[in-house]
Amino acid sequence: MTTPGAIAATVKTMRIERLRALQFSGVERRLVGAGIAALFLAVTPQPPSAADWLGYEKLTREQVVTVLAKASSSAPASFYSKNLSNLDLSRIDFKGANLSAAVLNGSNLTSANLSRCNLTVSFAEGANLTNANLQGAMMFSMQLQGAILKGANLSGARFVGDLRRADLENAVLVKMDGAADMKNQSMGLMRANVVSANLRGADLSRSDFSRADFSFSDLSGANLAGTKLHGAEFSGTDLRRADLTGADLSGSKFIDTDFTGANLADTDFTAATFRGVRGLDKANTQGARGLGTLTR
């Protein structure tokens, strides 16, 4: 039987080979290749624990701080493929560091500054990122299952990865690019997986989450005004009192979705699929397109 350690070693080798082979390509073309590691782990019944990341040098908080002290804007710190799991990294300024393929599982990153950091193919499962600054961060194929991002600022970040069961209550995701990359789908649809997440009161306005999956998530009271959500999935999603003014929901799927008290003014539902939805009669649908007889 393959051990967790062997799996981790194989994954690391795959990451390095893919990243080196594509280092001359465009940013996302280069990163999607590296995403094979995350997909490999996704089909593994029991992913390796922090202690089993063989080949990933384990660092202490003191070592992290020392590396960052030597960094500058022209020469950011590199924690590529380092094991930073279960550390207290709260309030640390990472100064745009390279954290690609790093392991941050279970770490405390409360109020940490991760703005402009490269978090490509990194792991932060169960990490505490409450009030963390992730503005402009590259989060391509990042794994954040069960992470806490209450009040975190992800404005302008690029995200295609896993936010299942994550807590993003009151988080700021303004002008965030969470759309699926339709140019690189040789391995299947790589999109934002935001299933069973808490986004109560979160601000996702003017972002792009086209083809993202928000199934069974709580978006009650969230701000999605002007957001692109073309082809997104909202099965069992709570959209009560959400502001979707002027949002693009064309081609999206709504199954057992609750719209009670939502603001759907000027929202585009063209070619959207509806089944078992409720609350449309108690929502503001003035100027909304594509609802047909659903509101009559």
N, C-alpha and C positions, 0 to 999 in steps of 0.2 A: 504493500500500500504506500502510495506517495506521501511523504511526511510534509507538514507545513513548512519546515525549513527548506526542503527541496523545492517546494512551490515558490517560495519567496526568491530563492536563488535563480530559478528559471525566469521568473517575472523580471528580475533586475536585468538579466542578460538580454531579454527581449527588449526592454526599455532602451538600454544602451545601444544595441544594434540598430533599432529603428530610429532613434534620435540622431545617431551619427550618420546613418545612410541618407537622412532627409535634411541634414543641417543646412544645405544650400538652398532649400526650397523656401516658399513663402511661409509666414508664421503659422497659419492654421493648417496648411498642407503638411508642415513639419510635425505639428502637434497631434494631428489625428492619427498619424502612424503610431505615435507613442501610446495612443489610447488603447492599443491592443492589450496592454498589460491590465488595464482596469477591466476590460471585457473578459479577460482570462479569469480574473479573480471573481467576477460576477457569477460565473458558472461553477465555481468551486463551492461545494456544500458548506465547508467551514474554513473561512479565510484565516490565514496565519495571524497569531496574536503578536503583540508588540515584541515579545521576547523571542519570537521565531523569525525575525527579519534578518536572516543570515546575509552577510555581505553589506549590510547597512550599518555604517559606523554609528554607534550610540554616543550622543553628546549630552553633556550636562548643561544646565542653565548658565553656569559660569563660563563654559567654553563658548556657548552661543554669544554671550555678551562680549567676550574677548575678541571673537571674530568680527563682530559688528563694529567694535571700537576702531578697527583698522580699515573699515570700509569707507568709501566716499561715493559721491554721486557719479563720478566717472568710473569708479571701480567698485561696484556693489559687491556685497558678500555673497558667497556661494555655499548653499547647503544642499547641493544636488545629491540626491540619493542618501541623505543622512537620516538617522533615526532620532527624531526629537519627540518621541511619544511619551505621554504621561509626565511631562515636565510643566513646571510653573513658568510660563513665558508671558505672564500678564504684564501689560504696560510697556512691553519692549518695542522699540522702534526698529523695524527690520530694514529701513532705508532702501526699499526697492530691491531687496535681496532675491537671488535665484533660489527658490524652494521647490523647483521641479523634481518630481519623483521622491520628494521627502515624505517621511512618515510622521504625522502629528497627531495620531490617534490618542484620544483621551487627554490631550494637553489643555492647560488653562491658558488661553490667549485673550482673556478679558482685557478690553481696552488696548489691545496691541495695535500697532500701526503696521499694516500689511499693504498699504496703498502702493500701487504700481509693482507689486511683487509678482514674480512668475511662479505660479502654483500649479503648473501643468502636470497632470498625472500624479498629483500628490494625494495623500490620504489624511483626512482630518475627521475620521469617524468618531462620533461621541465627544468631539472637542468642544470646549466652551469658548465661543467667540463673541460673548456678550459685549455690545458696544465697541466691537473691533472696527477698525478703519480698513476697508478693502476697496477703496475707491480706485478705479482704473486697473485693478488686478487682472492678470490673465489666469483664468480658472478653467482651462480647457481639460475635460476628462477628469475633473477633480471629484473625489469621493467624500461626501459630507453626510452620510447617513447618520441620523440621530444627533447631529451636531446642534449646539445651542447658539443661535445668532440673534438673540433678542436685541433690538436697537442697533444692530450692526449697520454700517454704511457700505453698500456694495455699488454705489452709483458709478456708472460708466464702466463697470467690470464686464469682462467677456466670460460667459459661463455656459458650458455644455458638460453636464455631469450629473451626479446623483445627490439629491437633497431629500431623499425619502425620510419621512418621520423627523425632519429637521424642524426646529422651533425658530421661526423668523418673525415672531410677534413684534409689531412696530418697527420692523427693519426698514431701511431706506434702499430701494432698488431702482432709483430714478435713472432713466436713460441707460439702462443696462441692456447688454446684448446677450440674450439667452436663446436666440433663435437656432434651430437646427442648421447644421452646415450641409446644404443640399449638394455641394460640389464634391464632397468626399463621403460617399455612402456605400463604398465597396464592401464594408463590413456590416451593413445594415444601418438603420436610422440612428444617428447619434444626436440626442437632443437633451434638453433639460428635463430630468425626471424629478418632479416635485410632488410625488404621490404621498398622501397621508401626512402632509406637512401642516404646520400651524403658521398661517400668514395673517392672523387677525390684526387689523389696523395697519398692515404694511403698506408702503408707498411704492407701487410699481409703475407709476405714471410715466408716459412717453418712452417706455421700454419696448423691446422686441422679444417676445417669447413665442414666436410662431412655431407651431408644432410641438410645443411643450406639453407635458402631461401633468395636469393638476388634479387628477382623479382623487377623490376622497379627502381632499385638502380643505382646510377652513380658511376661506378668504373673506369672512364676514367683516364688513367695515373697511375693507381694503380699498386703496385708491388705484384704479387701473385706467384712469382717464387718458385717452389718446394712445393707449398701448396697442401694439400689433400682436394679435393672438390668432392669426390665421392658422387654421388646421389644428388648433390646440384641443386637448381633451379635458372635459370637465365632468366625468362620470361620478355621481355621488358628491359633487362639490358644493360647499356652502358659500353662496354668493349673497347672502342676506345683507342688505344695506351697503353693498359694495358700489363704488362709483365707477361705472364703465362708460362714462360720457365720451362719445366720439371714438370708442375703441373699435378696432377691426377684428371681428370674430367670425369672419367669413370662412365657411368650410369647417368650422369647429363642431365638436360633438358634445351634446348636452343630454346626459341620461341620468334621471333622478336628481337633477340639479335644482337647488332652491334659490329662486330669484326674489324672494319676499323683501320688499323695501329697497330693492336695488335701483340705481339711477342708470337707465339704459338710453338716455336721450341721445339721438343721432348715432347710435351704435349700429354697425353694419353686421347683420346676421345672414348675409346672402349665402345660399347653399349650405347653411348650417343644418345639423341633424338634431332633432328634438324627440325625446322619448321619456315619458313619465316625469316631465319637469313640473315644477309647482311655483306659485308665487308671482307669475307674470302678470296676473290680474291686480297685484298689489305693488307693482313696480312702475316706475316712470318710463314709459316707452315712447314718449313724444319724439317723432322724427326718426325712430328706429326703422331700419330696413331689413326685410327678409323674414319678418315674423308671420306674415300672412294672416291666417285665421286664428293663430294661437292666442291672440289677445282679444278676440271678439267674443 
